Amino acid sequence: MAGEAINEDYPVEIHEYLSTFENSIGAVDEMLKTMMSVSRNELLQKLDPLEQAKVDLVSAYTLNSMFWVYLATQGVNPKEHPVKQELERIRVYMNRVKEITDKKKAGKLDRGAASRFVKNALWEPKPKNASKIANKGKSKT
């Protein structure tokens, strides 16, 4: 669109925005073609259940987001449409999956090592007999 003459049907100020939008639509189209070239079952067989959930959630969120944009282009306020609740529901599930992923990444506590570390780090008073013996040795010199 950069080499094309600017169309007089819209204000010149938004030409750059429209050009960027057109490039984004092209990128989305290429991604969809790539995703559609592989069967869903074939893709999901290669993934563990958590990764499968991520793929399903991202797909649902993307589809609903595209519907949101469609509604906006048709003059419908998407904030008042049920698609808003659906996007929020998907976002809640995405947060749940993120929490599970974060828990898996979190380090495990080695109780034995932690116990030894704390025990050695704490100050232990010397027995009373040991201080008397040390004092006797000092007073003789």
CNS distance restraints for C-alpha pairs under 8 A (distance, minus, plus):
assign (resid   1 and name CA) (resid  19 and name CA) 6.21 0.50 0.50
assign (resid   2 and name CA) (resid  19 and name CA) 7.41 0.50 0.50
assign (resid   6 and name CA) (resid  12 and name CA) 7.44 0.50 0.50
assign (resid   6 and name CA) (resid  15 and name CA) 7.42 0.50 0.50
assign (resid   8 and name CA) (resid  12 and name CA) 7.69 0.50 0.50
assign (resid  10 and name CA) (resid  14 and name CA) 7.51 0.50 0.50
assign (resid  10 and name CA) (resid  15 and name CA) 7.87 0.50 0.50
assign (resid  11 and name CA) (resid  15 and name CA) 7.21 0.50 0.50
assign (resid  14 and name CA) (resid  18 and name CA) 6.17 0.50 0.50
assign (resid  15 and name CA) (resid  19 and name CA) 6.12 0.50 0.50
assign (resid  16 and name CA) (resid  20 and name CA) 6.23 0.50 0.50
assign (resid  17 and name CA) (resid  21 and name CA) 6.09 0.50 0.50
assign (resid  18 and name CA) (resid  22 and name CA) 6.06 0.50 0.50
assign (resid  19 and name CA) (resid  23 and name CA) 6.33 0.50 0.50
assign (resid  20 and name CA) (resid  24 and name CA) 6.20 0.50 0.50
assign (resid  21 and name CA) (resid  25 and name CA) 6.17 0.50 0.50
assign (resid  22 and name CA) (resid  26 and name CA) 6.28 0.50 0.50
assign (resid  23 and name CA) (resid  27 and name CA) 6.32 0.50 0.50
assign (resid  24 and name CA) (resid  28 and name CA) 6.21 0.50 0.50
assign (resid  25 and name CA) (resid  29 and name CA) 6.08 0.50 0.50
assign (resid  26 and name CA) (resid  30 and name CA) 6.26 0.50 0.50
assign (resid  27 and name CA) (resid  31 and name CA) 6.27 0.50 0.50
assign (resid  28 and name CA) (resid  32 and name CA) 6.12 0.50 0.50
assign (resid  29 and name CA) (resid  33 and name CA) 6.21 0.50 0.50
assign (resid  30 and name CA) (resid  34 and name CA) 6.26 0.50 0.50
assign (resid  31 and name CA) (resid  35 and name CA) 6.16 0.50 0.50
assign (resid  32 and name CA) (resid  36 and name CA) 5.96 0.50 0.50
assign (resid  33 and name CA) (resid  37 and name CA) 6.11 0.50 0.50
assign (resid  34 and name CA) (resid  38 and name CA) 7.21 0.50 0.50
assign (resid  38 and name CA) (resid  42 and name CA) 6.88 0.50 0.50
assign (resid  38 and name CA) (resid  43 and name CA) 6.72 0.50 0.50
assign (resid  39 and name CA) (resid  43 and name CA) 6.32 0.50 0.50
assign (resid  40 and name CA) (resid  44 and name CA) 6.10 0.50 0.50
assign (resid  41 and name CA) (resid  45 and name CA) 6.06 0.50 0.50
assign (resid  42 and name CA) (resid  46 and name CA) 6.95 0.50 0.50
assign (resid  43 and name CA) (resid  47 and name CA) 7.10 0.50 0.50
assign (resid  44 and name CA) (resid  48 and name CA) 7.84 0.50 0.50
assign (resid  44 and name CA) (resid  52 and name CA) 5.87 0.50 0.50
assign (resid  47 and name CA) (resid  51 and name CA) 5.67 0.50 0.50
assign (resid  47 and name CA) (resid  52 and name CA) 5.90 0.50 0.50
assign (resid  48 and name CA) (resid  52 and name CA) 6.17 0.50 0.50
assign (resid  49 and name CA) (resid  53 and name CA) 6.21 0.50 0.50
assign (resid  50 and name CA) (resid  54 and name CA) 6.36 0.50 0.50
assign (resid  50 and name CA) (resid  97 and name CA) 7.39 0.50 0.50
assign (resid  51 and name CA) (resid  55 and name CA) 6.27 0.50 0.50
assign (resid  52 and name CA) (resid  56 and name CA) 6.22 0.50 0.50
assign (resid  53 and name CA) (resid  57 and name CA) 6.04 0.50 0.50
assign (resid  53 and name CA) (resid  97 and name CA) 7.72 0.50 0.50
assign (resid  54 and name CA) (resid  58 and name CA) 6.04 0.50 0.50
assign (resid  54 and name CA) (resid  94 and name CA) 7.43 0.50 0.50
assign (resid  54 and name CA) (resid  97 and name CA) 7.31 0.50 0.50
assign (resid  55 and name CA) (resid  59 and name CA) 6.04 0.50 0.50
assign (resid  56 and name CA) (resid  60 and name CA) 6.14 0.50 0.50
assign (resid  57 and name CA) (resid  61 and name CA) 5.98 0.50 0.50
assign (resid  57 and name CA) (resid  90 and name CA) 6.59 0.50 0.50
assign (resid  57 and name CA) (resid  93 and name CA) 7.62 0.50 0.50
assign (resid  57 and name CA) (resid  94 and name CA) 6.63 0.50 0.50
assign (resid  58 and name CA) (resid  62 and name CA) 5.95 0.50 0.50
assign (resid  59 and name CA) (resid  63 and name CA) 6.13 0.50 0.50
assign (resid  60 and name CA) (resid  64 and name CA) 6.15 0.50 0.50
assign (resid  60 and name CA) (resid  90 and name CA) 7.46 0.50 0.50
assign (resid  61 and name CA) (resid  65 and name CA) 5.99 0.50 0.50
assign (resid  61 and name CA) (resid  87 and name CA) 6.35 0.50 0.50
assign (resid  61 and name CA) (resid  90 and name CA) 6.42 0.50 0.50
assign (resid  61 and name CA) (resid  91 and name CA) 7.82 0.50 0.50
assign (resid  62 and name CA) (resid  66 and name CA) 6.14 0.50 0.50
assign (resid  63 and name CA) (resid  67 and name CA) 6.30 0.50 0.50
assign (resid  64 and name CA) (resid  68 and name CA) 6.14 0.50 0.50
assign (resid  64 and name CA) (resid  83 and name CA) 6.65 0.50 0.50
assign (resid  64 and name CA) (resid  86 and name CA) 7.58 0.50 0.50
assign (resid  64 and name CA) (resid  87 and name CA) 6.58 0.50 0.50
assign (resid  65 and name CA) (resid  69 and name CA) 6.38 0.50 0.50
assign (resid  65 and name CA) (resid  87 and name CA) 7.50 0.50 0.50
assign (resid  66 and name CA) (resid  70 and name CA) 6.20 0.50 0.50
assign (resid  67 and name CA) (resid  71 and name CA) 6.15 0.50 0.50
assign (resid  67 and name CA) (resid  83 and name CA) 7.77 0.50 0.50
assign (resid  68 and name CA) (resid  72 and name CA) 6.31 0.50 0.50
assign (resid  68 and name CA) (resid  78 and name CA) 5.80 0.50 0.50
assign (resid  68 and name CA) (resid  83 and name CA) 6.83 0.50 0.50
assign (resid  68 and name CA) (resid  84 and name CA) 7.95 0.50 0.50
assign (resid  69 and name CA) (resid  73 and name CA) 6.24 0.50 0.50
assign (resid  70 and name CA) (resid  74 and name CA) 6.31 0.50 0.50
assign (resid  71 and name CA) (resid  75 and name CA) 6.44 0.50 0.50
assign (resid  71 and name CA) (resid  76 and name CA) 5.15 0.50 0.50
assign (resid  71 and name CA) (resid  77 and name CA) 6.87 0.50 0.50
assign (resid  71 and name CA) (resid  78 and name CA) 5.99 0.50 0.50
assign (resid  72 and name CA) (resid  76 and name CA) 5.42 0.50 0.50
assign (resid  72 and name CA) (resid  77 and name CA) 6.08 0.50 0.50
assign (resid  72 and name CA) (resid  78 and name CA) 6.27 0.50 0.50
assign (resid  77 and name CA) (resid  81 and name CA) 6.87 0.50 0.50
assign (resid  78 and name CA) (resid  82 and name CA) 7.89 0.50 0.50
assign (resid  78 and name CA) (resid  83 and name CA) 6.90 0.50 0.50
assign (resid  78 and name CA) (resid  84 and name CA) 6.67 0.50 0.50
assign (resid  79 and name CA) (resid  83 and name CA) 7.91 0.50 0.50
assign (resid  79 and name CA) (resid  84 and name CA) 5.84 0.50 0.50
assign (resid  80 and name CA) (resid  84 and name CA) 7.30 0.50 0.50
assign (resid  81 and name CA) (resid  85 and name CA) 7.98 0.50 0.50
assign (resid  82 and name CA) (resid  86 and name CA) 6.49 0.50 0.50
assign (resid  83 and name CA) (resid  87 and name CA) 6.13 0.50 0.50
assign (resid  84 and name CA) (resid  88 and name CA) 6.29 0.50 0.50
assign (resid  85 and name CA) (resid  89 and name CA) 6.10 0.50 0.50
assign (resid  86 and name CA) (resid  90 and name CA) 6.23 0.50 0.50
assign (resid  87 and name CA) (resid  91 and name CA) 6.12 0.50 0.50
assign (resid  88 and name CA) (resid  92 and name CA) 6.28 0.50 0.50
assign (resid  89 and name CA) (resid  93 and name CA) 6.57 0.50 0.50
assign (resid  90 and name CA) (resid  94 and name CA) 6.16 0.50 0.50
assign (resid  91 and name CA) (resid  95 and name CA) 6.23 0.50 0.50
assign (resid  92 and name CA) (resid  96 and name CA) 6.39 0.50 0.50
assign (resid  93 and name CA) (resid  97 and name CA) 6.29 0.50 0.50
assign (resid  94 and name CA) (resid  98 and name CA) 6.18 0.50 0.50
assign (resid  95 and name CA) (resid  99 and name CA) 6.18 0.50 0.50
assign (resid  96 and name CA) (resid 100 and name CA) 6.35 0.50 0.50
assign (resid  97 and name CA) (resid 101 and name CA) 6.17 0.50 0.50
assign (resid  98 and name CA) (resid 102 and name CA) 6.06 0.50 0.50
assign (resid  99 and name CA) (resid 103 and name CA) 6.15 0.50 0.50
assign (resid 100 and name CA) (resid 104 and name CA) 6.35 0.50 0.50
assign (resid 101 and name CA) (resid 105 and name CA) 6.36 0.50 0.50
assign (resid 102 and name CA) (resid 106 and name CA) 6.14 0.50 0.50
assign (resid 109 and name CA) (resid 114 and name CA) 7.60 0.50 0.50
assign (resid 110 and name CA) (resid 114 and name CA) 6.16 0.50 0.50
assign (resid 111 and name CA) (resid 115 and name CA) 5.96 0.50 0.50
assign (resid 112 and name CA) (resid 116 and name CA) 6.26 0.50 0.50
assign (resid 113 and name CA) (resid 117 and name CA) 6.07 0.50 0.50
assign (resid 114 and name CA) (resid 118 and name CA) 6.16 0.50 0.50
assign (resid 115 and name CA) (resid 119 and name CA) 6.03 0.50 0.50
assign (resid 116 and name CA) (resid 120 and name CA) 6.07 0.50 0.50
assign (resid 117 and name CA) (resid 121 and name CA) 6.07 0.50 0.50
assign (resid 118 and name CA) (resid 122 and name CA) 6.20 0.50 0.50
assign (resid 126 and name CA) (resid 130 and name CA) 6.54 0.50 0.50
assign (resid 126 and name CA) (resid 131 and name CA) 7.06 0.50 0.50
assign (resid 127 and name CA) (resid 131 and name CA) 6.91 0.50 0.50
assign (resid 128 and name CA) (resid 132 and name CA) 6.53 0.50 0.50
assign (resid 129 and name CA) (resid 133 and name CA) 6.22 0.50 0.50
assign (resid 130 and name CA) (resid 134 and name CA) 6.22 0.50 0.50
assign (resid 131 and name CA) (resid 135 and name CA) 6.11 0.50 0.50
assign (resid 132 and name CA) (resid 136 and name CA) 6.18 0.50 0.50
assign (resid 133 and name CA) (resid 137 and name CA) 6.38 0.50 0.50
assign (resid 134 and name CA) (resid 138 and name CA) 6.46 0.50 0.50
assign (resid 135 and name CA) (resid 139 and name CA) 6.22 0.50 0.50
assign (resid 136 and name CA) (resid 140 and name CA) 6.44 0.50 0.50
assign (resid 137 and name CA) (resid 141 and name CA) 7.06 0.50 0.50
